[in-house]
Amino acid sequence: MAHIEITEVTVGEVALKSPRRPSPIAIIDQALGLMVEIPAALLVIAEIAILFAGVVARYVLRQPLIWSDELASILFLWLAMLGAAVAFRRSEHMRMTAVVGNAGPGLRAYLDLVATCAALAFLLLIVWPAYQYAYEESFITTPALQIQNTWRAAALPVGTCLMALFALLRLARVGDIKLLAAAVLSVAVLIGLFWLAQPLFKPLGNLNLVIFFVGVAGFCVFAGVPIAFGFGLAIFGYLALTTRTPLMVLVGRMDEGMSHLILLSVPLFVFLGLLIEMTGMARAMVAFLASLLGHVRGGLHYVLVGAMYLVSGISGSKAADMAAVAPVLFPEMKERGARPGDLVALLAATGAQTETIPPSLVLITIGSVTGVSISALFTGGLLPGVVLAITLSTLVWWRYRKEDLSHVRRASPGEAGKAFIIALPALALPFVIRAAVVEGVATATEVSTIGIVYSFVVGLLIYRRFDWRRLLPMLIETASLSGAILLIIGSATGMAWGLTQSGFSRALAAAMTGLPGGGASFIAVSIVAFTILGSVLEGIPAIVLFGPLLFPIAKAVGVHEVHYAMIIILAMGIGLFAPPFGVGYYAACAIGRVDPVQGIRPIWGYMLALLIGLVIVAAVPWISIGFL
């Protein structure tokens, strides 16, 4: 949301300074952007209304709507693809910029153009198979609404064409023709070389998995190509050049990955996270915690750890969590002498600490791709977060045991009580969400709508901080972030399917099942592997890619599925927020407006504290499964 406002101000300032009219290409891009953003925002509203109506009809009126899930599923694929197109236009698709960011200006501009050209290449390669897939779906009729499934599947070719059009518009606005030609030629030559080498690939067997899924995907990711498109190029190349599989099957696997109804909670929880920040609910929670602990040494650091724990139970999005808490706490913490680098280091560490706290999007993703009970994951995720909070707080106590608090006034019992009363509606929301899932009032998908309606009511009637002008940008932001996440899930699902069909999963299962030491060795290897994967791929792509392969192995070696889920989520969280590759760390720096260099040294202590907590969680299964 902040990004949108800054962009608007910046554009406005430039407009005031420069009398030049925007170019025709810029006008077309802006008009087309609005034509995509507005329907995407309306689809978010429609999904909220449909799912909440389903909850009311089933739980209040006792007359379930048999068509609600089907309609929600149809609209969801359109939301995912239009959201992906919005994210592409706004350059918000997830990408690893560690290498690109350290390059010189000329090389960085070249790599950015290569990333756009690579994404465009994938979109052009996949558009015809996407059309074929949508046509084939016309022979299927939906059971409840009795309409052709093409109405749903058409979202794939339409979204693909829109992203390709935005890519062409972006390239058309490049002023340096030589640089553009070099980027286009580089991508075209690489694709041409792979196409000409097709006869060489087929005799290589499973070595092709290394060439495409490690070589091509890794090269694309490190070159700054958005992760979804890097994965897409890898699986497309593997299927097209080494197998006889119809490419329409890849589109079907992408559709399957993006269409799990449980994933509908992704945009809804993202919107909920933006909503609690806008209504002041997050601020109220933080103010209450500060009244309790603000007078002790390191007190506001404890508040940061506790606030992230509470807010994570509401939003499900780490970026939303950090954006809700940091602006409230950081000014006061800086006034007390806290170093900016230490603040973003702790903020990043709390982002990793709270990865298991429901309704984490990673928990929801695990449930959708592995079949593990969402309710069990929500229940099992609470205590691991507490364990890591304790290890972080122990380090905070050591670092700030000599903090000077002579200028800090302790809140009176009356002030603390008033802050508690003000925060009570906000503090109740995490418990409302969890209770609704555990008690069976709503599914993990539907419960987000309960949280949204609750936040609307509380924001309007109690906190009275509801800025209607921010609603549309929030809805567009929700569609954009959700589309970026869901496209990664779709392409990673295609890669996971390719790995399974090649027999790799059987080989991996045999290798990891045969590790000496049984379950303990399997857990240790998984921690190392997912820490690395978390730093490179982020949590959701890694889970979609390897979850279906590894969870059956965990069960075979005697590791409880929920316990294993907590271990790998925490390991990925440590990787995600650990520099130099963890993108979560850079997100924390951006939110805290701090130079990433300042946080490098202090964050390693927090990472060590998180690792100690992870070892405790891994060694004591009861922490994850004691309340199941």
Secondary structure, DSSP 8 states (H G I E B T S, - for coil): -HHHHHHHHHHHHHHHH------HHHHHHHHHHHHHHHHHHHHHHHHHHHHHHHHIIIIISS---TTHHHHHHHHHHHHHHHHHHHHHHTT-S----HHHHTS-HHHHHHHHHHHHHHHHHHHHHHHHHHHHHHHHGGG-B-TTT--BTHHHHTHHHHHHHHHHHHHHHHHHT-S-HHHHHHHHHHHHHHHHHHHHTHHHHGGGTTHHHIIIIIIIHHHHHHTT--HHHHHHHHHHHHHHHH----HHHHHHHHHHHH--GGGGHHHHHHHHHHHHHHHTHHHHHHHHHHHHHTTSTTHHHHHHHHHHHHHHHHH--HHHHHHHHHHHHHHHHHHTT--HHHHHHHHHHHHHHGGGSTT-HHHHHHHHHH---HHHHHHHTHHHHHHHHHHHHHHHHHHTTT---TT-----HHHHHHHHHHHHHHHHHHHHHHHHHHTTSS-TTTHHHHHHHHHHHIIIIII----GGGHHHHHHHHHHHHHHHHHHHHHHHHHHHHHHHTTHHHHHHHHHHT-TTTHHHHHHHHHHHHHHHHHHH-HHHHHHHHHHHHHHHHHHTT--HHHHHHHHHHHHHHHHTSTTT-HHHHHHHHHHT--HHHHHHHHHHHHHHHHHHHHHHHH-THHHHTT-
